[in-house]
């Protein structure tokens, strides 16, 4: 079964695959981010194996891919965008969405239904952007041909 990626990752994935570097998928072992997955090239430009990207990831990748045909692309559409209030984290080094903002985002995602999610537009307005999948995932090669983002 093909690994589903988001449209913004398609160009980078194609570049790594076409350069013969492959792709590793790493899964978070951090209990605060249990479903998080990260993609890295499998090998450096010189051919050396790439280590895990952070201490939050498992010691071994959950999958390694070598072909464009191993990926499909899920295109998404924006459903809603709204401002969310932020506050400083307890260590004062980062900003966090307030509890009220989090409730609004979760309610909006729930309303969208299956596959809905949120992301952030970190511009001047601290907007939460509610997204949903549009149609079925398509093969990566087909997506690249359709969008003319094909790399050399």
Residue, then its C-alpha position, 0 to 999 in steps of 0.5 A: x500500500x502506498x504511503x499518503x503524503x500531503x501536497x506540500x511534501x510532494x516536490x521534496x519527496x520526488x527530489x530525494x527519490x530521483x536523486x537516489x536518496x530514498x525516504x525514511x519514515x520515523x514515528x514519534x515515541x514522545x507521548x505528547x506527540x504519539x501520532x507524529x511521523x517525520x520523513x527524511x532522506x534515507x541517505x545523504x548526498x554522499x550515500x551515508x545512512x541518515x540517523x534519526x532526526x531527533x530524540x523524539x523519534x524511534x531508533x529505527x524508521x517504521x518504513x523505507x521507500x525507494x520509488x515514486x510509486x510508493x507514494x500517493x498525494x492527498x490534496x486538501x482544501x481550506x474550509x475555514x480560517x479564524x484568529x486564535x489567541x496565543x499565550x506564552x508557554x510556561x518556560x516563556x520561550x514559545x507561544x501556545x494556543x489558549x485553551x479557548x482557542x484549542x476548543x474552537x479549533x477542535x470543534x471546527x475540525x469535528x464539524x468538518x468530519x473525517x480527515x479534517x485537521x488544523x494547521x496554522x498561518x503564523x503570519x501577523x494574525x495567528x490564524x488557525x486554518x481548518x482543512x479537509x481532504x479533497x477527493x481520493x489520493x492520487x499517485x505521486x507521479x500523476x500529481x507531479x505531472x498535473x501540477x508541473x512540479x516535476x523535478x529533473 
